[in-house]
């Protein structure tokens, strides 16, 4: 970016900030990607006084129109998100597109002086992530990752438990995502002509342009590497983020992975089973992702509800922090701490601590508006989101490389290892959509 452009964008940001304070905190938001998640998150923002959804953009114009109507009919519906970036009256953008568009929309929004709330995973690849962080810094805008665990009070309590020494020394952490999609997976459909209301070329954007298939658009895009990052980054990003938060780390030293497609049929390239091992400073992290069985881990004795629980014994998503004095199990809506028998910690030996929490998406979405109004740096900043997403993406690269990889987090390069692994840190985007 040229210096004069940078100064111009800074002026736009300053003007936007002045307008927000000068209009009693009024914030005009635009939504890019009008599926269920985008409407859900922006809806929580609109609960706050003075927040208006001014524009809805989606490559499928039908979705943009439905989102605009649901917002009361005053929002403009557009197919090309670049139109809303030209509007001087829009202060912030919610990015809820498929993964492969996250970086592009965010970089352009930052350059246009807009604040950005971006859904996880932050980007499709690591090179894009660093470019996004640089754009956020250069534009002087607030960029908040949609990692709502950072706004959940019960995870703050988990961090305090670990840091207090109640668990003793924690050298082993385990995170998992479990679901059962056997035997058909997402199914199979033939390629067809794209609907008239969908700009398929624009949907593909930086990804290769292939034939339209209904399963490559909509929620099932997650099974295709052209647009998505797999179970480990899509759902695992939340858990990696919580581990980074609680353990006070930002990058692993090494990563190795195993897995493949064993029993789930249907279209898509993602593995149905993946296990990755990470070495961090002072501890080992094990990630398990399975689409072969939804059981996850057995439940404890607390009687708490678990996130996405399907049966009374199921614990499909979560984190376990194994310490020398006790073990902490946590998920999106609660935690359980069990002292190790015979090794009392900060609670009486054998006395468990249980806490039912709740999903914090509302608090996280509304904190974005507060951060804009008060010019505060988000806890789930662009840098935090990039580091979290990078950890997950390193698992994908290790699986593809088939070897243990050493990661230089400062340079964001591998130390040795196959050249093919280094090439997977980014990809050659389809012109003109290269943002890395």
KAWOVEN-V845483 format. One record per backbone hydrogen bond with DSSP energy under -1.0 kcal/mol. CO is the residue of the C=O (numbers start at 1). NH is the residue of the N-H. If there is no record, write none. Layout:
BEGIN
CO,NH ; CO,NH
END
This chain:
BEGIN
2,6 ; 3,7 ; 4,8 ; 5,9 ; 6,10 ; 7,11 ; 8,12 ; 9,13 ; 10,14 ; 11,15 ; 12,16 ; 13,17 ; 14,18 ; 15,19 ; 16,20 ; 17,21 ; 18,22 ; 19,23 ; 20,25 ; 27,52 ; 28,91 ; 28,92 ; 29,54 ; 30,94 ; 31,57 ; 32,96 ; 35,39 ; 36,40 ; 37,41 ; 38,42 ; 39,43 ; 40,44 ; 41,45 ; 42,46 ; 45,48 ; 48,51 ; 50,27 ; 52,29 ; 54,76 ; 55,31 ; 56,78 ; 57,33 ; 59,199 ; 60,63 ; 60,64 ; 61,65 ; 62,66 ; 63,67 ; 64,68 ; 65,69 ; 66,70 ; 67,71 ; 68,73 ; 69,72 ; 76,56 ; 78,58 ; 80,83 ; 81,85 ; 91,115 ; 92,30 ; 93,117 ; 94,32 ; 95,119 ; 98,101 ; 99,102 ; 101,105 ; 102,106 ; 103,107 ; 104,108 ; 105,109 ; 106,110 ; 107,111 ; 108,112 ; 109,114 ; 110,113 ; 115,93 ; 116,144 ; 117,95 ; 118,146 ; 125,129 ; 126,130 ; 127,131 ; 128,132 ; 129,133 ; 130,134 ; 131,135 ; 132,136 ; 133,137 ; 134,138 ; 135,139 ; 136,141 ; 142,116 ; 144,118 ; 145,147 ; 147,150 ; 148,151 ; 149,152 ; 152,155 ; 152,156 ; 153,157 ; 154,158 ; 155,159 ; 156,160 ; 157,161 ; 158,162 ; 159,163 ; 160,164 ; 161,166 ; 162,165 ; 165,168 ; 167,325 ; 167,326 ; 169,324 ; 171,284 ; 172,322 ; 173,286 ; 174,320 ; 175,288 ; 176,318 ; 177,290 ; 181,185 ; 183,265 ; 184,187 ; 187,267 ; 195,198 ; 197,61 ; 198,200 ; 199,203 ; 200,204 ; 201,205 ; 204,207 ; 206,430 ; 212,192 ; 213,216 ; 218,221 ; 219,222 ; 220,223 ; 221,224 ; 223,269 ; 224,227 ; 224,228 ; 227,100 ; 230,234 ; 231,235 ; 231,236 ; 236,240 ; 237,241 ; 238,242 ; 239,243 ; 240,244 ; 241,245 ; 242,246 ; 243,247 ; 244,249 ; 253,407 ; 254,279 ; 255,405 ; 256,277 ; 258,275 ; 260,272 ; 260,273 ; 272,291 ; 273,260 ; 274,289 ; 275,258 ; 276,287 ; 277,256 ; 278,285 ; 279,253 ; 279,254 ; 283,280 ; 284,173 ; 285,278 ; 286,175 ; 287,276 ; 288,177 ; 289,274 ; 290,179 ; 291,181 ; 295,315 ; 306,309 ; 311,314 ; 315,297 ; 316,178 ; 318,176 ; 319,330 ; 320,174 ; 321,328 ; 325,340 ; 326,323 ; 327,338 ; 328,321 ; 329,336 ; 330,319 ; 331,334 ; 333,357 ; 334,331 ; 335,355 ; 336,329 ; 337,353 ; 338,327 ; 340,343 ; 348,351 ; 353,337 ; 355,335 ; 360,364 ; 361,365 ; 362,366 ; 363,367 ; 364,368 ; 366,370 ; 367,371 ; 368,372 ; 369,373 ; 370,374 ; 371,376 ; 379,381 ; 380,145 ; 381,385 ; 382,386 ; 383,387 ; 384,388 ; 385,389 ; 386,390 ; 387,391 ; 388,392 ; 389,393 ; 390,394 ; 392,396 ; 393,397 ; 394,398 ; 395,399 ; 396,400 ; 397,401 ; 398,402 ; 405,255 ; 406,415 ; 408,412 ; 408,413 ; 413,408 ; 418,422 ; 419,423 ; 422,425 ; 423,426 ; 425,127 ; 430,433
END
